[in-house]
Amino acid sequence: MNVLLDTHVLVWWYLDSPKLPAAFRKHLERLESRGEQAYVCAISLWEIARLAERGRLQLNRTVDELLETLENDPLFSVVPISAKMAAESTRLGPSFHKDPADQLIAATARCLGLRLMTCDEAIRRSNGVALL
């Protein structure tokens, strides 16, 4: 099953955080062991840079090194934002919350037919995107 990771899931995976649900961890480990990929929306890289800049993300390396590692990790395919995704981000419905990054992430999942791996309750309640 193809999945797109929400930004927090990606960060938790890299930090080996106990916040990452066991089911998500197992799914990613399974993909990794099979040589398969999970997907990451390019906006997540920007979100990570902003979190680091604001001191809300503590890293054991520079943000540049982390972002380069993410881009080169064979587990992940970073998906650029397309015109179709930008337009789709405006069609998530009134129950979807107004965070533009989350809108683009959800739109990316919808456009590519991926399930979104997220713990964000507002996204999960919105019924705007298929979830893992």
N, CA, C and O atoms as a GROMACS GRO file, in nm:
protein
  528
    1MET      N    1   0.085  -0.118   0.000
    1MET     CA    2   0.000   0.000   0.000
    1MET      C    3   0.089   0.124   0.000
    1MET      O    4   0.174   0.141   0.088
    2ASN      N    5   0.069   0.210  -0.098
    2ASN     CA    6   0.150   0.331  -0.109
    2ASN      C    7   0.101   0.437  -0.012
    2ASN      O    8  -0.018   0.463   0.001
    3VAL      N    9   0.198   0.499   0.057
    3VAL     CA   10   0.164   0.598   0.158
    3VAL      C   11   0.244   0.726   0.139
    3VAL      O   12   0.354   0.727   0.085
    4LEU      N   13   0.184   0.834   0.184
    4LEU     CA   14   0.248   0.964   0.192
    4LEU      C   15   0.257   1.000   0.340
    4LEU      O   16   0.158   0.989   0.412
    5LEU      N   17   0.373   1.041   0.384
    5LEU     CA   18   0.392   1.074   0.525
    5LEU      C   19   0.360   1.220   0.552
    5LEU      O   20   0.404   1.308   0.479
    6ASP      N   21   0.285   1.245   0.658
    6ASP     CA   22   0.269   1.381   0.707
    6ASP      C   23   0.403   1.420   0.770
    6ASP      O   24   0.482   1.333   0.809
    7THR      N   25   0.427   1.547   0.781
    7THR     CA   26   0.557   1.596   0.827
    7THR      C   27   0.595   1.541   0.964
    7THR      O   28   0.709   1.499   0.984
    8HIS      N   29   0.502   1.540   1.057
    8HIS     CA   30   0.537   1.493   1.192
    8HIS      C   31   0.574   1.345   1.192
    8HIS      O   32   0.660   1.303   1.269
    9VAL      N   33   0.512   1.266   1.107
    9VAL     CA   34   0.545   1.124   1.098
    9VAL      C   35   0.687   1.107   1.046
    9VAL      O   36   0.762   1.024   1.096
   10LEU      N   37   0.722   1.185   0.946
   10LEU     CA   38   0.857   1.182   0.891
   10LEU      C   39   0.961   1.219   0.997
   10LEU      O   40   1.064   1.152   1.010
   11VAL      N   41   0.934   1.324   1.072
   11VAL     CA   42   1.026   1.367   1.178
   11VAL      C   43   1.036   1.259   1.285
   11VAL      O   44   1.146   1.226   1.328
   12TRP      N   45   0.924   1.205   1.328
   12TRP     CA   46   0.926   1.101   1.432
   12TRP      C   47   1.004   0.978   1.385
   12TRP      O   48   1.076   0.917   1.464
   13TRP      N   49   0.991   0.943   1.258
   13TRP     CA   50   1.066   0.829   1.203
   13TRP      C   51   1.216   0.856   1.214
   13TRP      O   52   1.291   0.771   1.261
   14TYR      N   53   1.258   0.974   1.170
   14TYR     CA   54   1.400   1.006   1.173
   14TYR      C   55   1.456   1.023   1.313
   14TYR      O   56   1.573   0.991   1.337
   15LEU      N   57   1.375   1.070   1.403
   15LEU     CA   58   1.422   1.088   1.541
   15LEU      C   59   1.402   0.962   1.625
   15LEU      O   60   1.436   0.959   1.743
   16ASP      N   61   1.346   0.858   1.563
   16ASP     CA   62   1.314   0.734   1.632
   16ASP      C   63   1.231   0.763   1.757
   16ASP      O   64   1.257   0.710   1.865
   17SER      N   65   1.132   0.849   1.740
   17SER     CA   66   1.049   0.896   1.850
   17SER      C   67   0.948   0.790   1.894
   17SER      O   68   0.889   0.720   1.812
   18PRO      N   69   0.928   0.780   2.025
   18PRO     CA   70   0.823   0.691   2.074
   18PRO      C   71   0.682   0.741   2.038
   18PRO      O   72   0.585   0.668   2.054
   19LYS      N   73   0.672   0.864   1.989
   19LYS     CA   74   0.542   0.917   1.947
   19LYS      C   75   0.492   0.850   1.819
   19LYS      O   76   0.372   0.851   1.791
   20LEU      N   77   0.584   0.792   1.741
   20LEU     CA   78   0.544   0.727   1.617
   20LEU      C   79   0.466   0.600   1.650
   20LEU      O   80   0.520   0.510   1.714
   21PRO      N   81   0.340   0.593   1.606
   21PRO     CA   82   0.260   0.474   1.636
   21PRO      C   83   0.328   0.346   1.583
   21PRO      O   84   0.389   0.346   1.477
   22ALA      N   85   0.315   0.240   1.659
   22ALA     CA   86   0.378   0.113   1.623
   22ALA      C   87   0.335   0.066   1.485
   22ALA      O   88   0.417   0.012   1.411
   23ALA      N   89   0.210   0.084   1.451
   23ALA     CA   90   0.161   0.041   1.319
   23ALA      C   91   0.231   0.116   1.206
   23ALA      O   92   0.264   0.058   1.103
   24PHE      N   93   0.254   0.246   1.227
   24PHE     CA   94   0.325   0.326   1.125
   24PHE      C   95   0.470   0.279   1.115
   24PHE      O   96   0.524   0.263   1.006
   25ARG      N   97   0.534   0.257   1.230
   25ARG     CA   98   0.673   0.212   1.232
   25ARG      C   99   0.687   0.078   1.158
   25ARG      O  100   0.777   0.061   1.076
   26LYS      N  101   0.597  -0.014   1.187
   26LYS     CA  102   0.602  -0.146   1.122
   26LYS      C  103   0.582  -0.133   0.972
   26LYS      O  104   0.650  -0.200   0.894
   27HIS      N  105   0.490  -0.048   0.932
   27HIS     CA  106   0.464  -0.030   0.790
   27HIS      C  107   0.589   0.025   0.720
   27HIS      O  108   0.627  -0.024   0.613
   28LEU      N  109   0.653   0.125   0.779
   28LEU     CA  110   0.773   0.183   0.719
   28LEU      C  111   0.889   0.084   0.719
   28LEU      O  112   0.964   0.077   0.622
   29GLU      N  113   0.903   0.009   0.826
   29GLU     CA  114   1.008  -0.094   0.832
   29GLU      C  115   0.985  -0.199   0.723
   29GLU      O  116   1.080  -0.246   0.661
   30ARG      N  117   0.860  -0.235   0.701
   30ARG     CA  118   0.827  -0.334   0.598
   30ARG      C  119   0.863  -0.279   0.460
   30ARG      O  120   0.923  -0.350   0.379
   31LEU      N  121   0.828  -0.155   0.433
   31LEU     CA  122   0.863  -0.094   0.305
   31LEU      C  123   1.014  -0.092   0.287
   31LEU      O  124   1.067  -0.126   0.181
   32GLU      N  125   1.083  -0.051   0.392
   32GLU     CA  126   1.229  -0.040   0.386
   32GLU      C  127   1.293  -0.176   0.359
   32GLU      O  128   1.384  -0.187   0.277
   33SER      N  129   1.245  -0.280   0.427
   33SER     CA  130   1.304  -0.413   0.410
   33SER      C  131   1.277  -0.469   0.270
   33SER      O  132   1.355  -0.551   0.220
   34ARG      N  133   1.171  -0.426   0.206
   34ARG     CA  134   1.137  -0.472   0.070
   34ARG      C  135   1.200  -0.385  -0.039
   34ARG      O  136   1.191  -0.416  -0.157
   35GLY      N  137   1.264  -0.276   0.002
   35GLY     CA  138   1.322  -0.185  -0.097
   35GLY      C  139   1.216  -0.100  -0.166
   35GLY      O  140   1.240  -0.048  -0.274
   36GLU      N  141   1.100  -0.087  -0.101
   36GLU     CA  142   0.993  -0.005  -0.156
   36GLU      C  143   1.000   0.136  -0.098
   36GLU      O  144   1.075   0.162  -0.004
   37GLN      N  145   0.922   0.225  -0.155
   37GLN     CA  146   0.927   0.364  -0.111
   37GLN      C  147   0.796   0.412  -0.051
   37GLN      O  148   0.687   0.364  -0.083
   38ALA      N  149   0.811   0.509   0.038
   38ALA     CA  150   0.701   0.590   0.087
   38ALA      C  151   0.723   0.728   0.025
   38ALA      O  152   0.832   0.759  -0.022
   39TYR      N  153   0.620   0.810   0.026
   39TYR     CA  154   0.628   0.940  -0.039
   39TYR      C  155   0.622   1.053   0.064
   39TYR      O  156   0.561   1.041   0.170
   40VAL      N  157   0.687   1.162   0.028
   40VAL     CA  158   0.693   1.281   0.111
   40VAL      C  159   0.665   1.400   0.021
   40VAL      O  160   0.727   1.415  -0.085
   41CYS      N  161   0.572   1.485   0.060
   41CYS     CA  162   0.545   1.607  -0.014
   41CYS      C  163   0.658   1.707   0.010
   41CYS      O  164   0.706   1.720   0.123
   42ALA      N  165   0.701   1.776  -0.094
   42ALA     CA  166   0.811   1.871  -0.082
   42ALA      C  167   0.786   1.977   0.026
   42ALA      O  168   0.881   2.025   0.088
   43ILE      N  169   0.661   2.012   0.051
   43ILE     CA  170   0.630   2.112   0.153
   43ILE      C  171   0.674   2.064   0.292
   43ILE      O  172   0.700   2.146   0.380
   44SER      N  173   0.684   1.933   0.312
   44SER     CA  174   0.730   1.881   0.441
   44SER      C  175   0.875   1.920   0.468
   44SER      O  176   0.912   1.943   0.582
   45LEU      N  177   0.956   1.926   0.364
   45LEU     CA  178   1.095   1.969   0.383
   45LEU      C  179   1.099   2.114   0.431
   45LEU      O  180   1.178   2.149   0.519
   46TRP      N  181   1.014   2.196   0.373
   46TRP     CA  182   1.006   2.336   0.418
   46TRP      C  183   0.957   2.343   0.563
   46TRP      O  184   1.010   2.419   0.643
   47GLU      N  185   0.856   2.262   0.596
   47GLU     CA  186   0.805   2.262   0.734
   47GLU      C  187   0.916   2.223   0.833
   47GLU      O  188   0.927   2.283   0.940
   48ILE      N  189   0.996   2.125   0.798
   48ILE     CA  190   1.105   2.083   0.886
   48ILE      C  191   1.206   2.196   0.903
   48ILE      O  192   1.253   2.221   1.014
   49ALA      N  193   1.239   2.263   0.794
   49ALA     CA  194   1.333   2.376   0.803
   49ALA      C  195   1.278   2.486   0.893
   49ALA      O  196   1.351   2.544   0.973
   50ARG      N  197   1.149   2.514   0.880
   50ARG     CA  198   1.086   2.618   0.964
   50ARG      C  199   1.083   2.577   1.112
   50ARG      O  200   1.109   2.658   1.200
   51LEU      N  201   1.051   2.451   1.138
   51LEU     CA  202   1.050   2.403   1.277
   51LEU      C  203   1.189   2.416   1.339
   51LEU      O  204   1.202   2.457   1.454
   52ALA      N  205   1.290   2.381   1.264
   52ALA     CA  206   1.428   2.392   1.315
   52ALA      C  207   1.464   2.540   1.337
   52ALA      O  208   1.525   2.575   1.438
   53GLU      N  209   1.428   2.624   1.243
   53GLU     CA  210   1.458   2.767   1.253
   53GLU      C  211   1.395   2.827   1.379
   53GLU      O  212   1.456   2.912   1.445
   54ARG      N  213   1.275   2.784   1.410
   54ARG     CA  214   1.202   2.839   1.525
   54ARG      C  215   1.238   2.771   1.656
   54ARG      O  216   1.183   2.805   1.761
   55GLY      N  217   1.329   2.674   1.651
   55GLY     CA  218   1.370   2.605   1.772
   55GLY      C  219   1.269   2.504   1.821
   55GLY      O  220   1.277   2.459   1.935
   56ARG      N  221   1.173   2.466   1.737
   56ARG     CA  222   1.070   2.370   1.777
   56ARG      C  223   1.107   2.226   1.741
   56ARG      O  224   1.033   2.132   1.768
   57LEU      N  225   1.224   2.212   1.680
   57LEU     CA  226   1.274   2.080   1.642
   57LEU      C  227   1.421   2.073   1.677
   57LEU      O  228   1.503   2.145   1.620
   58GLN      N  229   1.454   1.988   1.770
   58GLN     CA  230   1.591   1.973   1.815
   58GLN      C  231   1.658   1.862   1.735
   58GLN      O  232   1.614   1.748   1.738
   59LEU      N  233   1.765   1.896   1.664
   59LEU     CA  234   1.834   1.801   1.579
   59LEU      C  235   1.975   1.776   1.630
   59LEU      O  236   2.034   1.861   1.696
   60ASN      N  237   2.028   1.659   1.597
   60ASN     CA  238   2.166   1.629   1.632
   60ASN      C  239   2.260   1.655   1.515
   60ASN      O  240   2.375   1.612   1.516
   61ARG      N  241   2.209   1.727   1.414
   61ARG     CA  242   2.286   1.768   1.297
   61ARG      C  243   2.222   1.894   1.243
   61ARG      O  244   2.117   1.936   1.292
   62THR      N  245   2.282   1.955   1.143
   62THR     CA  246   2.223   2.077   1.089
   62THR      C  247   2.097   2.042   1.010
   62THR      O  248   2.080   1.928   0.964
   63VAL      N  249   2.011   2.138   0.994
   63VAL     CA  250   1.889   2.116   0.917
   63VAL      C  251   1.924   2.084   0.772
   63VAL      O  252   1.857   2.004   0.708
   64ASP      N  253   2.031   2.147   0.721
   64ASP     CA  254   2.074   2.118   0.583
   64ASP      C  255   2.112   1.971   0.568
   64ASP      O  256   2.076   1.907   0.469
   65GLU      N  257   2.184   1.919   0.666
   65GLU     CA  258   2.224   1.778   0.661
   65GLU      C  259   2.101   1.687   0.669
   65GLU      O  260   2.093   1.588   0.597
   66LEU      N  261   2.007   1.720   0.757
   66LEU     CA  262   1.888   1.639   0.769
   66LEU      C  263   1.808   1.639   0.639
   66LEU      O  264   1.766   1.533   0.592
   67LEU      N  265   1.787   1.755   0.581
   67LEU     CA  266   1.709   1.764   0.458
   67LEU      C  267   1.778   1.690   0.344
   67LEU      O  268   1.712   1.624   0.263
   68GLU      N  269   1.910   1.699   0.337
   68GLU     CA  270   1.984   1.625   0.234
   68GLU      C  271   1.970   1.474   0.257
   68GLU      O  272   1.953   1.398   0.162
   69THR      N  273   1.976   1.433   0.382
   69THR     CA  274   1.958   1.291   0.416
   69THR      C  275   1.819   1.244   0.373
   69THR      O  276   1.805   1.136   0.316
   70LEU      N  277   1.718   1.324   0.401
   70LEU     CA  278   1.581   1.289   0.362
   70LEU      C  279   1.568   1.275   0.211
   70LEU      O  280   1.508   1.180   0.162
   71GLU      N  281   1.625   1.370   0.139
   71GLU     CA  282   1.616   1.366  -0.007
   71GLU      C  283   1.686   1.245  -0.067
   71GLU      O  284   1.645   1.196  -0.172
   72ASN      N  285   1.790   1.198  -0.001
   72ASN     CA  286   1.870   1.087  -0.055
   72ASN      C  287   1.837   0.952   0.005
   72ASN      O  288   1.894   0.851  -0.035
   73ASP      N  289   1.745   0.948   0.100
   73ASP     CA  290   1.709   0.822   0.163
   73ASP      C  291   1.631   0.737   0.063
   73ASP      O  292   1.529   0.783   0.010
   74PRO      N  293   1.676   0.614   0.035
   74PRO     CA  294   1.604   0.532  -0.062
   74PRO      C  295   1.463   0.493  -0.020
   74PRO      O  296   1.384   0.448  -0.103
   75LEU      N  297   1.430   0.509   0.108
   75LEU     CA  298   1.295   0.478   0.154
   75LEU      C  299   1.194   0.582   0.105
   75LEU      O  300   1.076   0.551   0.090
   76PHE      N  301   1.241   0.704   0.080
   76PHE     CA  302   1.149   0.813   0.051
   76PHE      C  303   1.166   0.869  -0.090
   76PHE      O  304   1.276   0.881  -0.142
   77SER      N  305   1.053   0.902  -0.148
   77SER     CA  306   1.050   0.975  -0.274
   77SER      C  307   0.985   1.110  -0.245
   77SER      O  308   0.868   1.116  -0.206
   78VAL      N  309   1.061   1.218  -0.264
   78VAL     CA  310   1.007   1.352  -0.239
   78VAL      C  311   0.931   1.396  -0.364
   78VAL      O  312   0.985   1.398  -0.474
   79VAL      N  313   0.805   1.431  -0.343
   79VAL     CA  314   0.715   1.467  -0.453
   79VAL      C  315   0.706   1.618  -0.463
   79VAL      O  316   0.667   1.684  -0.367
   80PRO      N  317   0.741   1.674  -0.578
   80PRO     CA  318   0.725   1.819  -0.595
   80PRO      C  319   0.578   1.857  -0.602
   80PRO      O  320   0.493   1.775  -0.636
   81ILE      N  321   0.549   1.981  -0.570
   81ILE     CA  322   0.411   2.030  -0.576
   81ILE      C  323   0.380   2.068  -0.720
   81ILE      O  324   0.452   2.148  -0.781
   82SER      N  325   0.274   2.012  -0.772
   82SER     CA  326   0.235   2.041  -0.911
   82SER      C  327   0.116   2.137  -0.912
   82SER      O  328   0.055   2.164  -0.808
   83ALA      N  329   0.085   2.187  -1.030
   83ALA     CA  330  -0.032   2.273  -1.046
   83ALA      C  331  -0.159   2.199  -1.006
   83ALA      O  332  -0.248   2.256  -0.943
   84LYS      N  333  -0.167   2.071  -1.042
   84LYS     CA  334  -0.285   1.991  -1.008
   84LYS      C  335  -0.300   1.980  -0.856
   84LYS      O  336  -0.411   1.991  -0.804
   85MET      N  337  -0.189   1.960  -0.786
   85MET     CA  338  -0.193   1.950  -0.640
   85MET      C  339  -0.232   2.083  -0.576
   85MET      O  340  -0.310   2.087  -0.481
   86ALA      N  341  -0.179   2.191  -0.631
   86ALA     CA  342  -0.213   2.324  -0.578
   86ALA      C  343  -0.364   2.348  -0.591
   86ALA      O  344  -0.427   2.397  -0.498
   87ALA      N  345  -0.419   2.314  -0.706
   87ALA     CA  346  -0.563   2.332  -0.727
   87ALA      C  347  -0.643   2.239  -0.635
   87ALA      O  348  -0.743   2.280  -0.577
   88GLU      N  349  -0.599   2.113  -0.623
   88GLU     CA  350  -0.669   2.015  -0.539
   88GLU      C  351  -0.671   2.058  -0.392
   88GLU      O  352  -0.765   2.027  -0.319
   89SER      N  353  -0.567   2.131  -0.350
   89SER     CA  354  -0.560   2.174  -0.210
   89SER      C  355  -0.673   2.269  -0.173
   89SER      O  356  -0.701   2.290  -0.055
   90THR      N  357  -0.737   2.327  -0.272
   90THR     CA  358  -0.850   2.417  -0.247
   90THR      C  359  -0.984   2.345  -0.250
   90THR      O  360  -1.089   2.407  -0.232
   91ARG      N  361  -0.980   2.212  -0.274
   91ARG     CA  362  -1.103   2.134  -0.289
   91ARG      C  363  -1.121   2.028  -0.181
   91ARG      O  364  -1.187   1.926  -0.203
   92LEU      N  365  -1.063   2.051  -0.067
   92LEU     CA  366  -1.068   1.952   0.041
   92LEU      C  367  -1.195   1.959   0.124
   92LEU      O  368  -1.221   1.872   0.207
   93GLY      N  369  -1.273   2.060   0.102
   93GLY     CA  370  -1.399   2.074   0.173
   93GLY      C  371  -1.389   2.161   0.296
   93GLY      O  372  -1.280   2.186   0.346
   94PRO      N  373  -1.503   2.208   0.343
   94PRO     CA  374  -1.505   2.303   0.455
   94PRO      C  375  -1.461   2.243   0.588
   94PRO      O  376  -1.423   2.317   0.678
   95SER      N  377  -1.465   2.111   0.601
   95SER     CA  378  -1.426   2.051   0.729
   95SER      C  379  -1.274   2.034   0.741
   95SER      O  380  -1.224   2.002   0.849
   96PHE      N  381  -1.203   2.056   0.632
   96PHE     CA  382  -1.057   2.042   0.638
   96PHE      C  383  -0.998   2.171   0.694
   96PHE      O  384  -1.037   2.281   0.653
   97HIS      N  385  -0.904   2.158   0.789
   97HIS     CA  386  -0.853   2.280   0.853
   97HIS      C  387  -0.768   2.364   0.758
   97HIS      O  388  -0.731   2.318   0.650
   98LYS      N  389  -0.739   2.483   0.798
   98LYS     CA  390  -0.688   2.585   0.708
   98LYS      C  391  -0.536   2.594   0.698
   98LYS      O  392  -0.486   2.689   0.637
   99ASP      N  393  -0.462   2.502   0.754
   99ASP     CA  394  -0.315   2.503   0.743
   99ASP      C  395  -0.276   2.473   0.598
   99ASP      O  396  -0.302   2.363   0.550
  100PRO      N  397  -0.212   2.568   0.529
  100PRO     CA  398  -0.180   2.547   0.387
  100PRO      C  399  -0.087   2.427   0.363
  100PRO      O  400  -0.102   2.357   0.263
  101ALA      N  401   0.009   2.402   0.452
  101ALA     CA  402   0.098   2.288   0.434
  101ALA      C  403   0.020   2.157   0.443
  101ALA      O  404   0.040   2.067   0.362
  102ASP      N  405  -0.069   2.148   0.540
  102ASP     CA  406  -0.152   2.027   0.553
  102ASP      C  407  -0.244   2.011   0.432
  102ASP      O  408  -0.269   1.899   0.387
  103GLN      N  409  -0.295   2.122   0.381
  103GLN     CA  410  -0.379   2.115   0.263
  103GLN      C  411  -0.300   2.061   0.143
  103GLN      O  412  -0.351   1.977   0.068
  104LEU      N  413  -0.176   2.107   0.126
  104LEU     CA  414  -0.095   2.058   0.015
  104LEU      C  415  -0.057   1.912   0.033
  104LEU      O  416  -0.052   1.836  -0.064
  105ILE      N  417  -0.030   1.872   0.156
  105ILE     CA  418   0.004   1.732   0.183
  105ILE      C  419  -0.115   1.642   0.151
  105ILE      O  420  -0.100   1.540   0.084
  106ALA      N  421  -0.232   1.681   0.197
  106ALA     CA  422  -0.353   1.602   0.169
  106ALA      C  423  -0.384   1.600   0.019
  106ALA      O  424  -0.421   1.495  -0.035
  107ALA      N  425  -0.369   1.712  -0.047
  107ALA     CA  426  -0.393   1.719  -0.190
  107ALA      C  427  -0.295   1.631  -0.267
  107ALA      O  428  -0.332   1.568  -0.366
  108THR      N  429  -0.172   1.626  -0.222
  108THR     CA  430  -0.072   1.540  -0.285
  108THR      C  431  -0.114   1.394  -0.274
  108THR      O  432  -0.108   1.319  -0.372
  109ALA      N  433  -0.158   1.355  -0.156
  109ALA     CA  434  -0.204   1.217  -0.137
  109ALA      C  435  -0.322   1.188  -0.229
  109ALA      O  436  -0.326   1.082  -0.294
  110ARG      N  437  -0.416   1.279  -0.237
  110ARG     CA  438  -0.534   1.258  -0.321
  110ARG      C  439  -0.495   1.248  -0.468
  110ARG      O  440  -0.541   1.159  -0.539
  111CYS      N  441  -0.411   1.339  -0.515
  111CYS     CA  442  -0.374   1.341  -0.657
  111CYS      C  443  -0.296   1.216  -0.698
  111CYS      O  444  -0.307   1.171  -0.812
  112LEU      N  445  -0.218   1.161  -0.607
  112LEU     CA  446  -0.136   1.045  -0.639
  112LEU      C  447  -0.199   0.913  -0.597
  112LEU      O  448  -0.141   0.806  -0.617
  113GLY      N  449  -0.319   0.920  -0.540
  113GLY     CA  450  -0.388   0.799  -0.497
  113GLY      C  451  -0.316   0.728  -0.384
  113GLY      O  452  -0.314   0.605  -0.378
  114LEU      N  453  -0.258   0.805  -0.292
  114LEU     CA  454  -0.185   0.751  -0.178
  114LEU      C  455  -0.269   0.763  -0.051
  114LEU      O  456  -0.359   0.846  -0.042
  115ARG      N  457  -0.238   0.679   0.046
  115ARG     CA  458  -0.299   0.692   0.179
  115ARG      C  459  -0.206   0.780   0.263
  115ARG      O  460  -0.084   0.765   0.258
  116LEU      N  461  -0.265   0.870   0.338
  116LEU     CA  462  -0.188   0.961   0.421
  116LEU      C  463  -0.162   0.898   0.558
  116LEU      O  464  -0.254   0.851   0.624
  117MET      N  465  -0.037   0.898   0.598
  117MET     CA  466   0.005   0.848   0.728
  117MET      C  467   0.018   0.971   0.818
  117MET      O  468   0.116   1.045   0.810
  118THR      N  469  -0.082   0.991   0.904
  118THR     CA  470  -0.084   1.109   0.991
  118THR      C  471  -0.148   1.076   1.124
  118THR      O  472  -0.232   0.987   1.135
  119CYS      N  473  -0.107   1.151   1.225
  119CYS     CA  474  -0.171   1.144   1.357
  119CYS      C  475  -0.251   1.271   1.384
  119CYS      O  476  -0.310   1.285   1.491
  120ASP      N  477  -0.253   1.362   1.289
  120ASP     CA  478  -0.322   1.489   1.304
  120ASP      C  479  -0.473   1.463   1.309
  120ASP      O  480  -0.534   1.424   1.209
  121GLU      N  481  -0.531   1.484   1.425
  121GLU     CA  482  -0.672   1.454   1.446
  121GLU      C  483  -0.763   1.539   1.358
  121GLU      O  484  -0.868   1.492   1.314
  122ALA      N  485  -0.725   1.663   1.331
  122ALA     CA  486  -0.809   1.748   1.245
  122ALA      C  487  -0.814   1.690   1.104
  122ALA      O  488  -0.920   1.691   1.041
  123ILE      N  489  -0.703   1.640   1.055
  123ILE     CA  490  -0.702   1.576   0.923
  123ILE      C  491  -0.780   1.446   0.927
  123ILE      O  492  -0.860   1.419   0.838
  124ARG      N  493  -0.759   1.367   1.030
  124ARG     CA  494  -0.825   1.237   1.040
  124ARG      C  495  -0.977   1.253   1.046
  124ARG      O  496  -1.050   1.172   0.989
  125ARG      N  497  -1.026   1.357   1.113
  125ARG     CA  498  -1.171   1.380   1.126
  125ARG      C  499  -1.233   1.440   1.000
  125ARG      O  500  -1.354   1.431   0.980
  126SER      N  501  -1.152   1.499   0.915
  126SER     CA  502  -1.205   1.574   0.802
  126SER      C  503  -1.266   1.488   0.692
  126SER      O  504  -1.350   1.535   0.615
  127ASN      N  505  -1.226   1.362   0.684
  127ASN     CA  506  -1.269   1.274   0.575
  127ASN      C  507  -1.233   1.330   0.438
  127ASN      O  508  -1.298   1.299   0.338
  128GLY      N  509  -1.129   1.413   0.434
  128GLY     CA  510  -1.088   1.475   0.307
  128GLY      C  511  -0.982   1.398   0.232
  128GLY      O  512  -0.949   1.432   0.119
  129VAL      N  513  -0.929   1.293   0.294
  129VAL     CA  514  -0.820   1.219   0.231
  129VAL      C  515  -0.820   1.075   0.284
  129VAL      O  516  -0.858   1.051   0.399
  130ALA      N  517  -0.778   0.981   0.200
  130ALA     CA  518  -0.767   0.843   0.244
  130ALA      C  519  -0.652   0.830   0.344
  130ALA      O  520  -0.546   0.889   0.325
  131LEU      N  521  -0.674   0.754   0.450
  131LEU     CA  522  -0.576   0.743   0.558
  131LEU      C  523  -0.525   0.600   0.570
  131LEU      O  524  -0.591   0.504   0.531
  132LEU      N  525  -0.406   0.588   0.626
  132LEU     CA  526  -0.354   0.455   0.658
  132LEU      C  527  -0.408   0.416   0.793
  132LEU      O  528  -0.379   0.307   0.842
   0.00000   0.00000   0.00000
